Amino acid sequence: MGSPCAFKLYHSDQSVLDRAIKLAQQEVVRLEKKYSRFLATSELSLINAQAGLAPVQVDNETAGLLNYAAMCFELSDGLFDITSGVLRRIWDFKSSRLPSQQQLDDTLPVVGFDKIHWDGQKIALPNNMEIDLGGVVKEYAADCARQVLLDHGITHGLVDLGGDICVVGCQPNDQPWSMGVRDPENPNQAAVTIPLMSGAIATSGYYERFMVVDGQRYCHIINPKTGWPVQFCATVAVVSSRCLVSGSLATIGMLKQQGAVSWLAAQEATFFLQDTHGQRFGSLSGPPKSVQP
């Protein structure tokens, strides 16, 4: 999944625990092999390889993810866009150099979910376009791993896939798990701590991948309409019943920039937001409280 992943689980029977962990790991690996853009044999790579050539028939699981991505595209007014991954070609955050406006202008024509043909069964990409499900698959995998664990007798634990966390059940002492949201200005500290008994939490922030040029921070979360990184939000964390939902709402919040607080509130999201000036907003921005999605 391109990031540190961990299970923290409890069960009185070691054999039950071992089997559940093995099956949950297999599920995460299955999804990575199926949707990784780094694997030439993945279903995602096969879809992208047919851009400009022929439609690709997909299975029910992939159709579900594409339908979800389409819904997020509409919900976000085009900001959550699985075709925007091509912009990474011109944003090299290790270089400390900004792309030219000409580079952006040359790339933006192949960005836009509304430019692809998706009928619920087959997907056809125009020439030079590609899709990247990295914005949904990790969170989806966390949800799937949690379900595998629950199906195999695990009722106390959590799944952590690179900071996208699903709670399988409370701690063995019936206490909630304490989830810390990283302080953007002090990465070794928590900006807020959220006790969770169930559900999931996902965070999106400008501190994950970025570069500083002439005193200005440029992060990896890019507005697909302009090609430029977002600037307003430092971090957005969302709690919901599913990690997939938490992750997409957090990402859209980052992309909404100055409109993030009102947009998240309109979605009735349970969230914490800190802007680049250190101001905090959301139902989780006050004293920690137990959240039961």
N, C-alpha and C positions, 0 to 999 in steps of 0.2 A: 504493500500500500504506500510505499515511498516515505514511511515515517515510522517511529517506534510504536509498537503495538503490544498490548498486554491484556491478559485476563486475570482478574482477582476473584477467586471463587472459593466457596466453602461447601463441604459435604462430609458427613460422618463416615461414609463408605468410600475408601480410596479408589476402589475399582469403578464405582459410579462416576467419581470425579474424573478419573483418567480417561474413561470412555467419552464423557461429555466434552472434555477439553479437546480430545483428538478430533471428534466430529465437528466441533465449532471451528477449529483451525482449518480443517479440510474445506469447510464452507467458505471461509475467507479466501483461501488460496484459489478455490474454484472461481470465485468472482474476479479475483485479480487476473487470472489467466484468461478469463472471458472478456474482460473490458479494459485491460491495460493498453494504453497507446504505445507502450514501449515494446510490446510483443507482436511480432509480425503475424503470428498465427491467431491472435485474439479476434473475436467477432468484430470488435470495434475497428481493428486494423483492416479487416476484410471489407467492411462497409466503406471505409475511407478510400481503400484501393480502387473501388468501383466508381469514385466520383467522376462524373462526366461520361460514364460508360453505360451502366445499367442499374436498374433498381435492385435492391437486395431484400429478399424475404427474411423476416426476423421471427424469433420464437416469442412466446407469450411474455417471458421475463423481460426481454429487451424491449418489446412493445410497451410494457408497463412503464419502464424507465423513460422511454421516449415520450409517452403520453404525459408523464409527470413533468418532464423537461418542457414540453409544450405548454402545460398549464402554468409553470413558473415563468415562462417567457411572457405569457399574456398578463399574469398577475403583476409582473414587475414592469410592465410597459416596455418590454424589450431589453431590459437590463440584464436579466439572467438568461444567458445565451450560450448554449453548448457548442456553437460554431465559433466562438471567439477565441478558442485556443490557438488559432493561427497567429494571433498577435504576439505570442511568446517568441516567435521567430525573430521579431525585431526588438524585443525588450530583453536585453541581456543584463540581469541584475548583478552580475559579477564584473561587468566591464566599467561601471561608473560613468557610462556615456549614454546620453539620451539619443533615441532614434530621431531622425529628421522628420519634419512634417510630411515631406514627400514620401518617405517610407510608409508612414501611417496612411496617407492618402492612397497609396498603391495597394495596401493590404485590406482596408476597410470594405472594398467592394465584394470580398469573399467572406464577409461576416454578416450573419443575419439568419436566424432560424426560419423566418418567414420566406426565405429564398429556397429552402429545400422542399422536396415533395414527400410528405408523409401521410399515408392514408390509413394508418392503424395496423397495417400488415407489411407493407413494403416501404422502404426509404430510398429516395434517389437524391444524391448530392450533385449540384452543378460542378463543373470542372474547377479544380483547385480548391474546393471547399472540403472541410473535414469537420467531424464532430469529436468532442472530448467529453466523456462522462465523468471526468475526475471530480466535478463539483457535486456529484450525487452518489457515485458508487461506494465510496468509503463509508458514508453514513448509512447507505442501504446495507452494506456488508455488516455493519455493527448491529443493525436491526435483525438481520438474518442470523447472525451468530447468537444473539440473545435468544431468539426463538428456538434454535437448536439446543441451547443449554436448558431452557425451560422444558422442552420436550423430553429431555433426558434426565430430569430429576433435580436440576440445580435451582435452588430458590434463594440463595444468598450469594451475591457477587456483582461484578460489573465487567463490562467489555470496554476497553479503551483502544480505539484505533486512531492513533495520532492526535489525541485530544478530543475526538468525537466519541462521546461516552454514552453507553446504554446501561441503565441499572437493571440487573436481573432480579434483584430483590434486596431488601435491607441487609444490614450487617447481621451476623449471627446473634448479636445481643439485642436485636430488634431496633437498633439505632440507625438513623439515616447516614448515608455517605456524605462527607463534606467535600463539595466540589469548589475548588478555587479557580477563579477567573484571573488570569495573569494581568498584572498591572503593566500597561504598555510602557510606562516610563521606568519601572523597576521590575524587570522580568523575573527576578527571584522572589517577588512578593505577590500576594493575591490582592487584587483590587476589591474583590468581594468574595465571600464564601457562601455557597448555597447548599443547604442540606437537602438531599434527595432520597426519598424512599422508593421511588419508581420513576419510570419515564426515561428521558434522555436529555443531554445537554450538548450543544455544539457551539463553537466559538470561531469567529472570523476576525482577523486583526491585521493591522498594517506592519506588524513586527515580524511576521513569519519569513517573508522574502522581500528584501528591499535594497535600495541603494540611496545614497545621499549625494546630490550634485548641487554645487553652489549653495549649500546650506538647506536645500529642499529635499524632503524625503519622497521617494517614489516607490510605491509598494506593488506587489504582484496582482492586486485586485484591480482590473482594468475595465473602464467603462467601454462597452463594445460599440457604442455610438460615436465616441470621439477617439478611441484608441489610447487615451491617457489614463493613468492610475487615479483612483479616488484619493481625496485629500481630507475630507471632513471627519470621518470616524476613525478612531484609533482601534477600537475593539467593539464587537457586538457579540453577546452571548444570548442564546435562546433556549428555554426549557419547554419541552412539549412531550407528548406521549411517544413520539418516534424520532429517532436520530435524523432520518431523512428530512423530516419537516423542520426540525431545529436547524439543521445545516443550511438548507435553502433559505429559510427566513433570515438567518444571520448574514448570509452572503448578500441577499437582496438589500438588507438593511445597510450594509457597507456601501453598496452601489447606489442607494438612494441619497447618500450624502446628507445635505441639509434637510431633506425630507424624511430621513430615516425614522425619527421619533414618532412623527405623526402617522407614518405609514405602518410601522409596527403596532402602534396603538390601535389603528383601524383594523388590523388583523386580529386584534385581541390577543396578541402574543405576550407571553411572560418573558421579559427580556431585561438585560443590562446593557447599557451603551455608554461608552466614554469617548468624548470627542478629542480632537488633537490639542485642545486647550485645557484638558483635564476635567471638564464638566461631565457630570454623570446624570443619566436619565434612565427611566424605566421602573417597572414594578419590583425589580431586584436590586435597585441602586441604593436602597435604604438599609437598615439593619437586617442581618441575615434572618430568614424565616424559612420554615419548612414548606416545600413546594410539592403538591400532590397533583400531577397533571391528570 
